[in-house]
Amino acid sequence: MSDPARVRKHAERVRELVASVVRTQIKDPRLGMVTITDARITADLREATVFYTVLGDAAAQTGTAAALESAKGMLRSTVGKALGLRHSPSLAFVLDDVQDQAKHMTELLAAARARDEEVQRLAAGKQYAGDAHPYREDGDDGDDGDDLADAEERVTAGEESR
């Protein structure tokens, strides 16, 4: 078993190393405006997943994915040497779509807010179709405290009769 703090430290180091190498050493023209957002490494320190975002359209994303895939060997070698581990972790690159998900969630919240405003607008000035309190009996005066007091009296009277 590995120490979780050690694993976290290595994951952060992998993120920093990959970001540095991508920025300074990879000269692939397919590489777009890429940002390394996160890295996660397994507990046995054998496999690392690197998350990245790309500024641009789908073509820029596919080009960047191809460039990172072709530079994977050099990146793995650099990471392995810098970490000083017995086995250099294998790297997997995953497009981080948090921004797209956040944009989608914002759109959903805006649509829900618009529907709520429409319901409020339609409900303004409306009345109930029947009584405001349809389940209240005719003899009921609406004071719930008396019902509770009556129930308590019945319970205490039942205890006294035993």
N, C-alpha and C positions, 0 to 999 in steps of 0.2 A: 504494500500500500504506500502511496505517495502522500506527502504532506500537502493539503489543499493550498496552503499559503505558497509553497514552493511551486506548485503547478500554476497558480495565478501569476506569480512573479515571472515564470518562464513564458506564459502566454503574453504578458505585457511586453516582455523583451522581444518575442517573435514579432509582435505588431510593430514595435519601433524599428526593428531591423529591416523588415520587409518594406515599410514605408520609406526608410532611408535609401535602400537599394533601388526601389522603384523610382524614387525622385532623382537619384544621382547616376546610377549605372545602367539602367535599361534605356537603350536608344531606339527601341522599336517604334516605327512611325504609326503603327496601329494603336499604340498606347494613348488613350485620351486623357482628359483631366480626371485622374483617379485619386481617390482618398481612401486610405486604409482605415476602416472604422473600428474593427475589433479583431481579436484573434482568440481562439479557444484551443486548448491542447488537452489530449486525453490524459488520464491519471498515470498511465505508464510512459508518458512523454514520447510516444511513437508517432502520433498523428496530430497534425495541427490544421485547423480550419481558419482561414483568413477571410474576413468579410471586407468588402470594398464597395464603394459607390462610384458612379461615373457621371460626370456632367455631360449631358447631351442626349441624343436620341438613341433608338434601338441599334442603329448601325455603329455608333460609338461604343455602346455596351458590348456588342459582339466582337468588335475589333480589340477592345481592351481585354476581354476574356481570352481571346486567342493569343494576344501578346503576353499575358500573365502565364498562360499555359505553356508557351514556348520558353519562357524564362524560368520555369519552375525548377529546373536542375540547378541553375546558378543560384537562385534564391535559397534552395535547400542547402546547398554547399555553404553559402555564407552564414545561414542561420546555424547550421551544425557546428561550424568552426567557432562562432561567437558564443554559443551556449556552452560549449565544452562538454557535451554529453557523449556517452559511449556510442549511442545511435542517433544519427541526425533524424529529426522528425520529418515524415512525409508531409507535403503541403497540399491542401485542397483550397481552391479559391471559390467563394460563394458571393454572388451579387447581393448586396444588402439593400433590400427594397423598403426600408423603414420610411423613407420620405414618401414613397408612393402610397404606402399604407396610411400614413398620417394625413396625406392629402385626401384619400378616400374617406377616412373617418371624419374629416372636417366637412366634406361634402354631405355625408350621411347626417351629421349633426345639424347642418344648415337646413336640409330637407325636413328633418323632424321638427325643427323649430318653426319652419314655415307651416307645416301641418298643424302644429299646436296653436299657432296664431290664428289659423283658419277656423279651427274648432272653437276657440275663444270668441272669435268674431261671430260665428253662427249661434253660439250659446248666449250671447249678450241679450238680455231682456226677455229671455224665454222663461216659461213656467213649466212646472211638472204637469204631466197629462192627467194625473189623478190627484189624490191628496198628497200633501208634502210628507206625511207620515202614514203610509198605507197599512202598516201592520199594527197600528195602535187601535185598541178596542175602544168602543164608545164610552165605557165606564172608566177607562183609564185616564187619570189626570196628568200622566206624563212624569210623575215624580218617582224616579227609580230608587231613591233612597228609602222610601217606605217599603218597597218590595224586599229590599235587603234586610230591613229591620224585622219585617214579618217572618222571613225565613230564619233569622237568628232566633226569634222567639220560639218558633216551632222546634228548632233543634234543641234549645235549652229545655223546653217543656218535655220533649221526648227523653232527655237525659234524666230529668227529675222523676219521670214515671217508672223508670227502671228500678 
